[in-house]
Amino acid sequence: MENKRRNFIKSTTLAGLGVGLAGNLSLYANGMGKAGGRIGIIGLDTSHVTAFTKAINDPERPEFNGFTVVAAYPTNGSADMPASIDRIGMFTEQVSAMGVEIVGSIKELLAKVDFVLLESVDGRRHLDEALPVLKAGKRMFIDKPISNSLVGAIALFEASEKYKTPIFSASSTRFAPESVEIAKGKETVGTVLGAHTYGPAAKQDGHLELAYYGIHGVEALFTLMGTGCKQVTRFDTPVSNVVTGVWEDGRIGVFTATPEGGKAAFGGVVHGSKGVAEKVKILDGYDPLIVEIIAYFKTGTVPVSNKETLEIFAFLAAADESKLRGGKPVLLEEVMQKARAEIKKT
């Protein structure tokens, strides 16, 4: 009896160790339970891939705590988009020169990494390229724009929920230190009562007009104003596009976009309960964004909610709809309902 009891204890103890070991291996396989992780890139047709890789792989950057970009899949790019197809070769060479392994498929990439940066410059590609990553359960940052359309953005978040894998997308303007300080209630500004951001808004076929590059200035507007935009009115002139949003609490936020090809600098003005902030720096390099991406990879906690990102895209869709209607106001709820109905049909 004593031998049987000892064998039972031994077998159950080993079984328990096995379960614990398997659980830990599972955590490590998903990039959790350790200080750092292996990062892979999908899409090498944007300068972001070189900037991000250089920063993350810099041994002098302790805030990235062992995270390393180790592999990248260039994709075939988008033949109908010069900004994509004409730059793949150049950025592939540059990333490879940084010691990153170039692989031939998303499947091959996923076998080598814990986390993913989806960098394809064409938002039309993002859903198809994101699905294998979501199915693999790997946390992913999707660079701007998250999609070419509101329908695509909704579909991505629905897929994220289906596969129980978080996704995060944002412009680098989202975390500009001055904007964040004002949004939190800067002493000299107080509560934000209204804001005006401005910047270039070059367009790309197949995308909402302001999604491709205007997203930077629009996301900066939401950083300052917060969520709660109710309706949008767009007024175009030969030299600018002005999009005015009315928030539920009566505040007004304005984004002024330059025409396609415009080179106007980024900036903003904020009216607060205690004062006015002029020449607000809404863009301050990539570092603040990269820090947030790495923190998200570590924790799985997204710094910008799905709800807010979808509201931004509803803002963009409402702006296009307002233009089609000759500058009449368009409710964000209307374009959201239209997009969700379209998804149900397909």
Sequence and secondary structure as in RCSB ss.txt:
>XXXX:A:sequence
MENKRRNFIKSTTLAGLGVGLAGNLSLYANGMGKAGGRIGIIGLDTSHVTAFTKAINDPERPEFNGFTVVAAYPT
NGSADMPASIDRIGMFTEQVSAMGVEIVGSIKELLAKVDFVLLESVDGRRHLDEALPVLKAGKRMFIDKPISNSL
VGAIALFEASEKYKTPIFSASSTRFAPESVEIAKGKETVGTVLGAHTYGPAAKQDGHLELAYYGIHGVEALFTLM
GTGCKQVTRFDTPVSNVVTGVWEDGRIGVFTATPEGGKAAFGGVVHGSKGVAEKVKILDGYDPLIVEIIAYFKTG
TVPVSNKETLEIFAFLAAADESKLRGGKPVLLEEVMQKARAEIKKT
>XXXX:A:secstr
 HHHHHHHHHHHHHHHHHHHHHHHHHHHHTT SSS EEEEEE   STHHHHHHHHHT TT GGGTTEEEEEEE  
   TT HHHHTTHHHHHHHHHHTT EE S HHHHHTT SEEEE  S GGGHHHHHHHHHHTT  EEE SSS SSH
HHHHHHHHHHHHTT  EE   GGGG HHHHHHHTT TTT SEEEEEEEE     TTS TTTTTTHHHHHHHHHHH
 S EEEEEEEE SS EEEEEEETTS EEEEEE  TT     EEEEEESS EEEEE     SHHHHHHHHHHHHH 
  SS HHHHHHHHHHHHHHHHHHHTTS  EEHHHHHHHHHHHHHH 
